[in-house]
Amino acid sequence: MPRIRLLTASTVNKIAAGEVIERPASVVKELMENAIDAGSSKIILEIKDAGKTLIKIIDNGCGIEKEDAPLVFERHATSKMDIIEDIYAIATMGFRGEALSSIAAVANVEVLTCTKEGDSAALLIKRPSEDLVVKEGARAKGTTISVSDLFANIPVRRQFLSTDTAELGRITNVFTALSVAHPEISFRYICDGKEKANYQATENPLNRIRDAYGSALADSLLSGKYSDEILEVTVFFSNLDLTRANRTGQSFFVNRRLIENKNMERGLRIGYRDLLPGGRFPIAFVFVRINPDEIDVNVHPAKREIRFADEERIHRAVGKCITEGFRAKSIVRPSAADSENALNKESITSTQDTLPGLYEPKTGEQKSTFSFGASTNAHPAPGHVPASGSESKANPFQELPVQPFVPQQSSEAKIGVGEQFKNDARQYLIPYFQLHNTYILCQIKNGLLMIDQHVAHERILYEKALKGLSAGERPVTQQLLFPVMLELTAEQKLMVDTFFKAFEQTGFALRSLSGNCVVVDGVPAAHKDQPVKQMVLEMVDELTKNSFGPNDYDKHYASSYACGAAIKAGQPLSLEEINYLVDMLFQCENPYTCPH
């Protein structure tokens, strides 16, 4: 075995630098954060050769005192903390005192700094493994830091850098993220002599998002806010029609520090709940202001990660912001469980608000107040007859002739249409059109309403099942004259046993036999005409598809139940069934997607 020995100072510095300075973008991040901490109102980033030849940061901040010059490149030299307790109340971007020391270990560094207008500046020159040189220079108040020949003394590190395009993309991402986190600062970005960005200071972070990502994205974002005694959260996030295949469109800022945190990502998932299909991710900008005592920023050498004292509070707050934003735009409706904090339900019942993008009134034009909900006059709830003439102003379908209902064949209660609805509402039915026994079509102002009947019924059943499971309500069970026996796989039988109580709570009557056999003695009365074997097997297949946590038990079962029990594509519906389906759909909290 080799003998134990101390590493040389040069080796130690290079190893330490490797933890902080991974690539040119790391240098940009550290130096821009220092410029922000210096109280700068203007910051300029200049890049040459994807950062390998030159990285220059120019700011108009407070500068560095001449007396402090000898300490600038020392490890763990900082003005941002004094004792260990300070690390639990960090309010600055940097605090470890490693940035310039680490950079100087792998590149040539020059610092030109001045603390007062009219005074001479200090010029600090540091080369790897060489002593610091201090000279006099000239510049206005602020600091200019130039980093050249990055990794020239570590050829292996430079060899493992990505292409110039990829490295430049990472630098641009850092610049953009920091500029979005600090909209009150003017930022300028110059690459190989060409100006790439020039952002003027603004008080509204949405304006900076518009500068950085374009008006099309910024104008389409929804927003929500949440605050309590220790934190304040603001989220700008994309609507359901703008998603990505990965999380690259998501930025998280805590006390304006760009960070990575699984619980904040979880907050986004909670907010979008079952609004997005698997594999799709929203665009989101999450801003959290929190008491520094409640966070630990000393988790990662590059300060990419952060730890919260109460992680659950954070993801709940992010989720609430998104829910609030969706409700404001009528994407979701308040549920009974949170009705105390919900917006006025009347504000989300107009067809135009419920179908964003399909109808936008012209200047001076009054929006219709028609709703697909059960309280409308044009489409009355069971037992309700509209007052004379009241429907003419409220019904956006008024361009279509509303004809008396003509009974069709196959008008069994596939979707649970009640007799009272049949008797009272048939003369007021809206003449929807069923395309290929799969899609429901109807003209609305300046657009076409198109509904997938399976998805619509699935959403209705999903929300109904969730509420029933939560409240412990059990629907009427229709006993089968001839019980149906199912032979399942071991995995399927395990799922039936796991969710046996949920099956009972939703109206199924099951019995377990020896082996993996299950007998179905009864089904929910609303689905008595559905093919029993097919319905239950589809439910079981859905239950086995995805894993679920203890907090997702009800949702996992409800989505599986809804998928198996919903009417299928190709199934003909009578006009009254179609009207009932649409009416029930737009009474849902979220009438736009199925739970999948």
Backbone torsions as a table, in degrees:
resi	resn	phi	psi	omega
1	MET	NA	136.2	175.2
2	PRO	-62.9	153.1	178.9
3	ARG	-73.4	150.3	176.0
4	ILE	-73.3	134.5	179.9
5	ARG	-147.8	157.9	177.6
6	LEU	-78.3	138.5	175.4
7	LEU	-73.7	153.7	177.8
8	THR	-69.7	157.3	179.9
9	ALA	-59.8	-37.4	-180.0
10	SER	-64.3	-43.1	179.4
11	THR	-65.7	-42.6	178.7
12	VAL	-59.7	-44.1	-179.1
13	ASN	-64.6	-39.0	180.0
14	LYS	-68.2	-38.5	177.6
15	ILE	-65.7	-45.1	179.0
16	ALA	-62.6	-39.9	179.4
17	ALA	-63.2	-34.8	-180.0
18	GLY	-63.0	-25.8	178.8
19	GLU	-74.9	-27.8	-175.2
20	VAL	-104.3	-42.0	-175.4
21	ILE	-106.5	94.7	-178.9
22	GLU	-89.7	-32.6	-174.6
23	ARG	-162.3	175.7	-179.1
24	PRO	-54.0	-37.6	-179.9
25	ALA	-60.6	-30.4	178.1
26	SER	-65.4	-40.4	177.2
27	VAL	-62.8	-46.1	179.8
28	VAL	-58.1	-45.6	-178.9
29	LYS	-61.1	-49.7	-177.6
30	GLU	-61.9	-45.2	-175.8
31	LEU	-73.4	-37.4	176.8
32	MET	-66.8	-36.8	176.9
33	GLU	-65.1	-38.1	175.9
34	ASN	-62.8	-40.0	179.6
35	ALA	-65.2	-38.0	177.5
36	ILE	-65.0	-44.9	179.4
37	ASP	-63.3	-24.8	-179.4
38	ALA	-77.1	1.3	177.9
39	GLY	79.3	26.4	-177.6
40	SER	-69.4	146.7	172.0
41	SER	-106.5	-12.9	177.0
42	LYS	-138.4	132.1	179.2
43	ILE	-134.9	132.4	179.0
44	ILE	-119.7	130.8	175.5
45	LEU	-111.8	125.8	177.4
46	GLU	-122.3	130.5	-175.5
47	ILE	-125.8	139.8	171.0
48	LYS	-132.5	137.9	176.2
49	ASP	55.4	48.4	178.2
50	ALA	55.3	27.4	176.5
51	GLY	92.5	-10.9	-178.2
52	LYS	-73.2	-38.9	-179.6
53	THR	-84.2	-44.0	-177.9
54	LEU	-154.1	137.0	167.2
55	ILE	-131.0	118.4	-178.3
56	LYS	-126.1	131.9	176.9
57	ILE	-119.3	124.2	179.2
58	ILE	-118.2	127.5	178.9
59	ASP	-136.5	168.5	177.3
60	ASN	-115.5	35.6	-177.6
61	GLY	-79.2	-158.0	-172.0
62	CYS	-75.3	-18.0	-178.8
63	GLY	78.3	178.4	-178.7
64	ILE	-116.6	130.7	178.8
65	GLU	-62.8	141.8	-178.9
66	LYS	-60.1	-35.2	-179.0
67	GLU	-64.7	-23.9	-179.2
68	ASP	-88.5	-5.3	-174.1
69	ALA	-55.3	-43.5	-178.9
70	PRO	-62.7	-19.4	-177.3
71	LEU	-94.7	-8.4	-172.0
72	VAL	-56.2	-40.1	-174.4
73	PHE	-101.9	11.5	175.7
74	GLU	-81.3	146.2	178.3
75	ARG	-69.4	140.3	177.2
76	HIS	59.7	33.0	172.3
77	ALA	-101.2	120.4	-174.3
78	THR	-150.0	153.7	174.8
79	SER	-102.9	6.4	-168.4
80	LYS	-105.3	-3.6	173.1
81	MET	-158.7	163.2	-176.2
82	ASP	-127.3	-56.8	-179.1
83	ILE	-113.8	167.4	-173.7
84	ILE	-60.0	-32.9	-179.5
85	GLU	-62.6	-25.3	-179.1
86	ASP	-63.9	-24.4	-175.3
87	ILE	-69.0	-15.8	179.4
88	TYR	-96.7	11.0	176.2
89	ALA	-142.0	39.2	-176.8
90	ILE	-72.7	127.1	178.5
91	ALA	-117.4	4.0	-179.6
92	THR	-106.3	169.3	179.8
93	MET	-74.6	-41.1	178.7
94	GLY	-116.0	161.4	-179.9
95	PHE	-163.9	-15.8	-174.4
96	ARG	-77.9	-22.6	-177.5
97	GLY	72.4	30.6	-177.6
98	GLU	-109.5	-14.4	-168.9
99	ALA	-59.0	-63.3	-175.8
100	LEU	-66.1	-35.0	178.0
101	SER	-62.9	-44.5	-179.6
102	SER	-68.4	-40.7	-179.5
103	ILE	-65.5	-42.2	-177.7
104	ALA	-67.2	-18.1	177.9
105	ALA	-77.2	-17.5	-174.9
106	VAL	-128.9	9.5	-178.3
107	ALA	-161.2	166.8	172.1
108	ASN	-85.4	132.8	-174.8
109	VAL	-129.7	134.9	171.9
110	GLU	-126.4	134.2	179.8
111	VAL	-123.4	121.5	175.6
112	LEU	-115.0	116.1	-170.6
113	THR	-140.3	145.5	179.7
114	CYS	-142.2	136.5	-176.1
115	THR	-101.4	-10.3	-175.7
116	LYS	-151.2	134.1	179.3
117	GLU	-58.6	133.8	179.0
118	GLY	92.7	-19.2	177.2
119	ASP	-81.2	160.2	174.8
120	SER	-74.3	155.4	-178.9
121	ALA	-98.5	161.4	174.9
122	ALA	-103.5	132.1	177.2
123	LEU	-110.3	116.1	-179.1
124	LEU	-109.5	128.0	-178.4
125	ILE	-122.3	125.5	-178.4
126	LYS	-134.8	126.5	174.9
127	ARG	-113.9	149.7	178.7
128	PRO	-55.5	133.6	176.7
129	SER	65.3	15.7	176.9
130	GLU	-121.1	159.1	179.4
131	ASP	-72.3	156.1	178.7
132	LEU	-72.5	138.0	175.7
133	VAL	-113.3	128.8	179.8
134	VAL	-117.7	126.8	179.4
135	LYS	-132.6	174.5	173.3
136	GLU	-93.4	148.0	178.1
137	GLY	-144.6	-169.9	-179.3
138	ALA	-141.5	133.0	172.0
139	ARG	-173.4	164.8	176.3
140	ALA	-70.8	174.0	-179.6
141	LYS	-57.0	134.2	-179.4
142	GLY	132.6	-165.7	-174.8
143	THR	-140.4	138.7	170.5
144	THR	-120.5	124.4	177.9
145	ILE	-118.8	124.9	179.8
146	SER	-115.9	125.8	178.9
147	VAL	-116.8	120.1	-177.0
148	SER	-126.4	157.6	177.5
149	ASP	52.3	53.3	-179.5
150	LEU	-63.4	131.2	179.1
151	PHE	64.2	19.4	178.6
152	ALA	-63.9	-31.1	179.7
153	ASN	-89.6	0.4	176.0
154	ILE	-132.2	77.4	-175.6
155	PRO	-56.6	-32.7	-178.7
156	VAL	-64.2	-40.9	179.4
157	ARG	-63.9	-42.9	178.8
158	ARG	-64.9	-35.2	-179.6
159	GLN	-62.7	-30.6	-176.4
160	PHE	-92.5	5.7	172.3
161	LEU	-68.5	154.4	177.7
162	SER	-76.6	-175.5	177.3
163	THR	-63.0	161.0	179.4
164	ASP	-58.1	-38.2	-180.0
165	THR	-62.3	-44.7	-179.2
166	ALA	-66.6	-43.9	180.0
167	GLU	-65.7	-38.7	178.1
168	LEU	-66.4	-35.4	176.8
169	GLY	-63.0	-39.8	178.4
170	ARG	-66.4	-40.7	177.7
171	ILE	-61.5	-44.9	-179.7
172	THR	-62.2	-39.0	178.4
173	ASN	-63.4	-41.1	177.8
174	VAL	-64.4	-46.7	179.6
175	PHE	-59.2	-46.3	-178.2
176	THR	-64.2	-44.5	-178.2
177	ALA	-62.8	-45.1	-179.7
178	LEU	-67.3	-34.3	178.8
179	SER	-70.2	-34.6	176.8
180	VAL	-69.6	-36.2	179.9
181	ALA	-70.1	-21.6	-176.1
182	HIS	-131.9	68.3	-177.1
183	PRO	-65.6	-18.1	-179.1
184	GLU	-75.4	-6.7	179.4
185	ILE	-106.1	140.1	173.8
186	SER	-81.8	133.5	-179.1
187	PHE	-125.2	141.0	176.3
188	ARG	-133.5	140.4	-174.6
189	TYR	-130.0	120.4	-179.2
190	ILE	-120.7	127.1	-178.1
191	CYS	-125.4	118.1	-179.4
192	ASP	50.9	43.4	175.6
193	GLY	83.9	-3.7	-178.8
194	LYS	-111.7	134.6	179.0
195	GLU	-75.1	122.7	-179.7
196	LYS	-98.7	-28.0	-178.7
197	ALA	-156.1	147.9	176.9
198	ASN	-149.1	96.8	-174.3
199	TYR	-103.0	123.9	177.1
200	GLN	-83.1	151.1	-178.4
201	ALA	-62.6	143.7	179.2
202	THR	-150.4	153.9	178.4
203	GLU	-89.0	-17.5	-176.3
204	ASN	-99.9	115.3	-179.5
205	PRO	-60.3	-26.4	178.7
206	LEU	-65.6	-32.6	176.3
207	ASN	-64.5	-39.5	178.5
208	ARG	-69.4	-38.2	174.7
209	ILE	-60.0	-39.9	178.0
210	ARG	-62.8	-43.2	178.2
211	ASP	-61.8	-42.6	-172.1
212	ALA	-81.7	-35.5	-172.3
213	TYR	-118.1	-3.6	176.7
214	GLY	99.9	154.2	-177.7
215	SER	-67.1	-35.1	-177.0
216	ALA	-59.2	-44.7	179.3
217	LEU	-70.8	-50.9	-175.3
218	ALA	-58.7	-41.7	-176.9
219	ASP	-72.1	-17.7	-178.9
220	SER	-93.2	-8.7	-175.3
221	LEU	-74.7	142.7	169.8
222	LEU	-94.4	168.0	-179.2
223	SER	-146.1	154.5	176.4
224	GLY	-151.2	154.6	-179.5
225	LYS	-131.8	152.7	175.2
226	TYR	-149.6	143.3	176.5
227	SER	-150.2	149.6	171.1
228	ASP	-143.4	-159.9	-171.8
229	GLU	-70.5	-18.4	-177.7
230	ILE	-121.7	-12.0	-177.6
231	LEU	-145.7	161.3	176.1
232	GLU	-138.0	126.9	-175.7
233	VAL	-123.6	132.7	172.4
234	THR	-127.4	131.2	-178.7
235	VAL	-127.4	127.8	168.8
236	PHE	-106.5	126.3	-171.5
237	PHE	-145.5	158.3	-175.0
238	SER	-81.4	152.9	174.7
239	ASN	-74.8	179.9	-173.1
240	LEU	-69.4	-18.7	-176.6
241	ASP	-90.8	3.1	-178.5
242	LEU	-130.2	96.6	-178.7
243	THR	-135.4	169.6	178.2
244	ARG	-128.6	167.3	-179.1
245	ALA	-85.3	-3.0	178.0
246	ASN	-147.4	-176.0	-174.9
247	ARG	-94.4	15.1	-176.3
248	THR	-64.9	-17.7	179.3
249	GLY	-90.2	11.6	-176.8
250	GLN	-111.6	128.7	179.1
251	SER	-127.2	132.6	-178.3
252	PHE	-120.9	128.3	-178.8
253	PHE	-125.1	126.7	175.6
254	VAL	-118.6	119.8	-172.8
255	ASN	48.7	39.2	176.5
256	ARG	68.7	16.8	174.1
257	ARG	-99.6	126.9	177.2
258	LEU	-71.2	122.5	-175.4
259	ILE	-136.7	169.9	171.6
260	GLU	-116.4	132.0	-179.0
261	ASN	-155.4	123.0	-177.0
262	LYS	-64.1	-33.0	-178.0
263	ASN	-72.0	-29.2	175.2
264	MET	-71.8	-37.6	174.1
265	GLU	-62.9	-38.7	178.4
266	ARG	-63.7	-36.8	176.6
267	GLY	-59.2	-38.6	176.1
268	LEU	-63.8	-43.6	-179.5
269	ARG	-62.6	-39.0	178.3
270	ILE	-64.6	-43.0	-178.7
271	GLY	-63.2	-40.4	-179.9
272	TYR	-84.2	-14.2	177.0
273	ARG	40.7	-117.7	-178.6
274	ASP	-104.0	30.5	-178.0
275	LEU	-83.2	-23.9	-176.4
276	LEU	-117.4	145.4	175.8
277	PRO	-72.3	163.1	178.1
278	GLY	-60.8	143.3	178.8
279	GLY	84.4	2.0	176.7
280	ARG	-115.8	139.0	-174.8
281	PHE	-130.0	138.8	-179.2
282	PRO	-77.4	162.7	168.3
283	ILE	-89.1	134.3	-176.3
284	ALA	-153.4	143.2	173.0
285	PHE	-122.3	111.0	-174.2
286	VAL	-109.9	120.1	-179.8
287	PHE	-113.9	120.8	179.5
288	VAL	-119.8	126.6	169.6
289	ARG	-109.9	126.6	-174.8
290	ILE	-145.0	151.3	175.8
291	ASN	-56.9	125.4	-178.3
292	PRO	-56.2	-24.6	178.4
293	ASP	-64.8	-19.3	-174.5
294	GLU	-92.4	2.1	-177.0
295	ILE	-133.9	157.1	174.0
296	ASP	-122.0	109.4	-178.2
297	VAL	-94.4	-2.5	-176.9
298	ASN	-94.9	51.9	-176.5
299	VAL	-102.7	-31.4	-173.8
300	HIS	-132.6	139.0	-179.1
301	PRO	-56.0	-35.8	-179.9
302	ALA	-91.4	5.7	175.7
303	LYS	61.2	30.9	179.6
304	ARG	-79.3	-28.7	-175.6
305	GLU	-110.2	162.7	-177.6
306	ILE	-148.5	151.3	179.1
307	ARG	-122.5	134.0	179.1
308	PHE	-101.3	145.7	175.3
309	ALA	-65.0	-35.1	179.1
310	ASP	-128.1	88.3	-176.6
311	GLU	-63.8	-38.0	-176.7
312	GLU	-64.4	-36.3	178.6
313	ARG	-60.1	-37.7	-177.0
314	ILE	-68.0	-50.9	-176.5
315	HIS	-69.1	-29.8	175.2
316	ARG	-66.2	-41.5	-178.8
317	ALA	-64.1	-43.0	178.5
318	VAL	-63.3	-43.9	178.5
319	GLY	-60.9	-39.6	179.7
320	LYS	-66.0	-36.8	178.0
321	CYS	-60.5	-43.3	-178.0
322	ILE	-69.4	-42.1	177.9
323	THR	-60.6	-42.7	178.4
324	GLU	-60.8	-43.5	179.7
325	GLY	-64.0	-40.5	178.2
326	PHE	-66.1	-39.0	179.5
327	ARG	-66.4	-38.2	179.6
328	ALA	-62.4	-28.5	178.5
329	LYS	-103.0	9.7	175.9
330	SER	65.0	26.9	175.8
331	ILE	-78.6	-35.3	173.0
332	VAL	-130.1	157.1	-179.7
333	ARG	-110.6	152.6	177.6
334	PRO	-62.8	140.5	175.6
335	SER	-93.3	168.1	-178.9
336	ALA	-62.0	-31.3	-175.3
337	ALA	-66.8	-30.8	-178.7
338	ASP	-121.6	30.3	-176.8
339	SER	-65.0	-22.6	-178.9
340	GLU	-63.3	-35.3	-178.3
341	ASN	-102.0	5.4	-175.0
342	ALA	-76.8	158.3	173.9
343	LEU	-72.9	163.0	176.8
344	ASN	-57.2	121.9	-175.9
345	LYS	-60.6	-28.4	-178.3
346	GLU	-65.1	-23.9	-177.8
347	SER	-76.1	-7.3	-177.8
348	ILE	-121.8	22.9	-175.2
349	THR	-106.3	1.2	-179.2
350	SER	-80.9	144.0	179.3
351	THR	-59.3	-39.3	-177.5
352	GLN	-65.0	-38.0	177.2
353	ASP	-74.7	-34.0	-177.3
354	THR	-71.6	-25.4	179.9
355	LEU	-117.6	73.5	-174.9
356	PRO	-60.2	136.7	176.9
357	GLY	93.5	-17.4	-178.8
358	LEU	-87.0	-28.2	-176.6
359	TYR	-143.1	127.4	176.1
360	GLU	-134.6	115.9	-175.6
361	PRO	-66.8	148.4	175.1
362	LYS	-75.1	164.2	-179.3
363	THR	-55.7	127.7	178.9
364	GLY	86.5	-9.6	-179.0
365	GLU	-84.9	136.5	-178.8
366	GLN	-85.8	131.9	178.3
367	LYS	-69.9	146.7	174.8
368	SER	-72.2	151.7	177.1
369	THR	-106.2	14.9	-179.9
370	PHE	-66.1	144.8	179.0
371	SER	-136.7	154.1	172.6
372	PHE	-79.8	-5.3	-179.1
373	GLY	-67.4	169.6	-174.0
374	ALA	-74.4	-5.8	-175.7
375	SER	-93.0	4.1	-175.9
376	THR	-79.6	158.0	177.2
377	ASN	-83.5	-37.5	-177.6
378	ALA	-68.5	-28.0	179.3
379	HIS	-131.8	84.0	-168.4
380	PRO	-71.5	154.5	170.8
381	ALA	-70.8	159.8	179.1
382	PRO	-52.0	129.5	177.5
383	GLY	88.0	-1.8	-176.5
384	HIS	-104.2	131.5	177.7
385	VAL	-116.6	125.4	-176.0
386	PRO	-67.5	150.7	175.3
387	ALA	-69.0	154.8	-176.2
388	SER	-59.3	125.6	176.0
389	GLY	79.7	-4.7	-173.9
390	SER	-72.9	-24.1	-175.7
391	GLU	-81.6	-16.4	-172.3
392	SER	-67.8	-30.8	-177.9
393	LYS	-89.6	-23.3	-170.0
394	ALA	-98.1	-17.7	-168.9
395	ASN	-93.3	112.5	178.8
396	PRO	-72.6	-8.1	177.0
397	PHE	-93.1	13.6	-171.9
398	GLN	-64.6	-16.8	178.3
399	GLU	-72.2	-15.2	-178.6
400	LEU	-98.4	140.0	176.0
401	PRO	-71.2	120.5	177.0
402	VAL	-85.6	110.2	-173.8
403	GLN	-100.2	155.6	175.6
404	PRO	-60.2	149.1	179.6
405	PHE	-69.3	132.3	175.7
406	VAL	-112.4	117.8	-177.4
407	PRO	-56.8	138.7	177.1
408	GLN	-115.3	164.1	172.3
409	GLN	-71.5	164.8	-179.2
410	SER	60.6	40.3	-179.6
411	SER	-102.2	33.1	175.3
412	GLU	-67.7	164.1	-174.7
413	ALA	-79.6	67.0	-177.7
414	LYS	-65.0	-30.0	-175.6
415	ILE	-117.0	18.6	174.8
416	GLY	80.9	32.4	178.2
417	VAL	-70.1	125.7	-179.3
418	GLY	-80.0	154.0	179.3
419	GLU	-62.1	-36.0	-179.6
420	GLN	-63.0	-39.9	177.6
421	PHE	-62.5	-43.3	-179.1
422	LYS	-59.1	-44.0	-174.2
423	ASN	-73.8	-38.3	-171.6
424	ASP	-91.9	-28.5	-169.8
425	ALA	-105.7	-6.1	-171.0
426	ARG	-61.6	-31.4	-178.1
427	GLN	-79.4	-7.3	-179.1
428	TYR	-112.5	18.1	-174.8
429	LEU	-68.0	145.5	175.2
430	ILE	-88.9	132.7	-173.8
431	PRO	-79.5	70.9	173.9
432	TYR	-65.6	161.5	179.0
433	PHE	-120.4	132.1	178.6
434	GLN	-99.7	117.4	-177.1
435	LEU	-96.0	122.0	179.9
436	HIS	52.2	30.9	-179.5
437	ASN	52.2	31.6	-175.5
438	THR	-135.5	-43.2	-175.9
439	TYR	-114.8	141.5	177.2
440	ILE	-104.2	125.2	-175.8
441	LEU	-119.4	144.5	172.4
442	CYS	-158.4	142.3	177.6
443	GLN	-74.6	134.1	168.4
444	ILE	-126.8	173.8	-177.3
445	LYS	-59.8	126.7	176.8
446	ASN	57.9	27.0	179.7
447	GLY	-176.2	-178.9	179.7
448	LEU	-125.2	126.5	175.0
449	LEU	-88.8	124.3	-178.8
450	MET	-129.6	124.4	-175.9
451	ILE	-124.7	129.4	171.8
452	ASP	-79.0	117.0	-172.0
453	GLN	-64.5	-35.4	178.8
454	HIS	-67.0	-45.9	179.7
455	VAL	-62.2	-41.9	-179.0
456	ALA	-62.7	-48.5	-179.1
457	HIS	-66.2	-35.2	178.3
458	GLU	-61.7	-43.4	178.5
459	ARG	-62.1	-43.8	-179.7
460	ILE	-61.0	-48.5	-178.2
461	LEU	-66.2	-36.8	-179.3
462	TYR	-61.1	-51.8	-178.4
463	GLU	-66.8	-37.1	178.7
464	LYS	-65.0	-42.1	179.5
465	ALA	-65.8	-42.2	179.3
466	LEU	-58.8	-45.8	-179.6
467	LYS	-65.7	-39.1	179.3
468	GLY	-65.8	-42.5	179.0
469	LEU	-64.7	-39.3	-179.2
470	SER	-68.2	-39.6	-176.9
471	ALA	-88.2	-7.3	-178.1
472	GLY	74.1	19.2	180.0
473	GLU	-83.2	145.0	-179.9
474	ARG	-125.7	123.7	179.9
475	PRO	-72.7	170.1	179.4
476	VAL	-67.1	136.2	178.2
477	THR	-100.3	132.0	175.2
478	GLN	-95.7	111.5	178.8
479	GLN	-69.1	138.8	-179.0
480	LEU	-86.9	137.2	176.9
481	LEU	-65.6	-38.1	177.8
482	PHE	-122.3	102.5	179.6
483	PRO	-55.3	150.9	-177.4
484	VAL	-109.6	126.7	178.9
485	MET	-99.8	134.8	-179.7
486	LEU	-119.3	131.7	173.5
487	GLU	-101.0	115.8	-173.4
488	LEU	-108.7	164.4	170.6
489	THR	-78.1	168.6	179.5
490	ALA	-60.8	-38.9	-179.9
491	GLU	-67.6	-42.5	178.5
492	GLN	-63.9	-41.4	179.7
493	LYS	-64.3	-37.6	177.5
494	LEU	-61.2	-40.1	179.4
495	MET	-67.7	-39.5	177.7
496	VAL	-61.8	-43.9	178.8
497	ASP	-63.9	-40.2	-179.4
498	THR	-63.4	-40.0	-174.9
499	PHE	-106.6	23.3	-176.3
500	PHE	-58.4	-44.0	-179.0
501	LYS	-64.3	-38.9	179.5
502	ALA	-65.4	-39.1	175.8
503	PHE	-57.6	-46.1	-179.6
504	GLU	-63.8	-41.0	-178.2
505	GLN	-65.9	-21.8	178.9
506	THR	-100.8	11.3	170.5
507	GLY	102.0	5.7	178.5
508	PHE	-90.8	146.6	173.3
509	ALA	-117.4	111.6	-175.7
510	LEU	-121.2	153.1	173.2
511	ARG	-135.7	136.8	177.1
512	SER	-93.5	131.3	175.0
513	LEU	-105.0	-174.1	179.4
514	SER	-65.8	154.8	-178.9
515	GLY	69.2	-136.2	-178.4
516	ASN	-109.8	27.4	-178.8
517	CYS	-92.1	141.6	177.8
518	VAL	-132.5	137.9	177.4
519	VAL	-109.8	132.0	176.8
520	VAL	-99.7	112.0	-179.8
521	ASP	-94.8	-21.1	-177.7
522	GLY	-158.3	156.9	179.8
523	VAL	-132.5	163.6	175.7
524	PRO	-56.7	136.7	-175.7
525	ALA	-57.8	-31.9	-179.3
526	ALA	-66.7	-18.0	-177.7
527	HIS	-117.8	25.5	-176.1
528	LYS	-65.0	-21.1	-178.6
529	ASP	-95.7	-0.5	177.9
530	GLN	-78.1	149.0	174.1
531	PRO	-63.0	112.8	-170.0
532	VAL	-61.6	-50.5	-175.7
533	LYS	-60.6	-47.2	-179.4
534	GLN	-62.1	-42.8	-177.2
535	MET	-62.9	-49.3	-176.3
536	VAL	-69.0	-40.1	179.0
537	LEU	-64.1	-38.6	176.8
538	GLU	-63.1	-40.3	177.3
539	MET	-61.1	-46.5	-178.2
540	VAL	-64.3	-41.3	178.1
541	ASP	-60.1	-42.1	178.8
542	GLU	-64.7	-37.7	-179.7
543	LEU	-63.6	-32.3	-176.8
544	THR	-88.2	-8.5	-174.3
545	LYS	-68.0	-47.5	-172.2
546	ASN	-123.7	152.5	174.9
547	SER	-76.9	162.1	-179.6
548	PHE	-148.4	151.7	178.3
549	GLY	-96.9	172.6	-179.0
550	PRO	-60.5	-28.4	180.0
551	ASN	-82.2	-8.9	-176.3
552	ASP	-107.8	11.5	-175.5
553	TYR	-56.2	-54.8	-177.4
554	ASP	-63.2	-44.4	-178.0
555	LYS	-64.1	-41.4	-178.7
556	HIS	-63.6	-44.5	178.8
557	TYR	-67.3	-45.1	-176.3
558	ALA	-60.2	-40.8	179.7
559	SER	-68.5	-36.5	178.3
560	SER	-68.7	-42.7	177.4
561	TYR	-60.7	-45.4	-177.5
562	ALA	-63.1	-40.5	-178.7
563	CYS	-66.6	-42.1	-177.8
564	GLY	-73.8	-34.1	-173.7
565	ALA	-92.3	-14.8	-176.4
566	ALA	-69.2	152.0	174.7
567	ILE	-60.0	152.3	-173.3
568	LYS	-104.5	164.2	172.8
569	ALA	-62.7	139.8	-179.2
570	GLY	90.2	0.8	-178.8
571	GLN	-92.8	118.5	-179.0
572	PRO	-70.2	142.8	178.7
573	LEU	-125.4	145.4	174.6
574	SER	-75.7	164.8	-179.0
575	LEU	-62.1	-38.0	179.7
576	GLU	-68.6	-34.9	177.3
577	GLU	-67.3	-39.3	178.5
578	ILE	-64.2	-45.5	178.8
579	ASN	-60.1	-43.6	-179.8
580	TYR	-64.2	-41.4	179.6
581	LEU	-60.4	-48.0	-179.2
582	VAL	-64.9	-40.2	179.7
583	ASP	-61.8	-45.2	179.8
584	MET	-68.3	-36.1	-179.3
585	LEU	-59.3	-46.5	-174.6
586	PHE	-85.9	11.8	164.8
587	GLN	-100.1	-1.9	179.0
588	CYS	-74.3	158.1	175.5
589	GLU	-63.4	-40.3	179.1
590	ASN	-131.6	99.9	-176.5
591	PRO	-89.7	17.8	-170.5
592	TYR	-107.3	-23.8	-178.2
593	THR	-139.8	159.1	170.9
594	CYS	-80.9	169.6	-177.9
595	PRO	-65.1	-11.4	177.8
596	HIS	-92.6	NA	NA
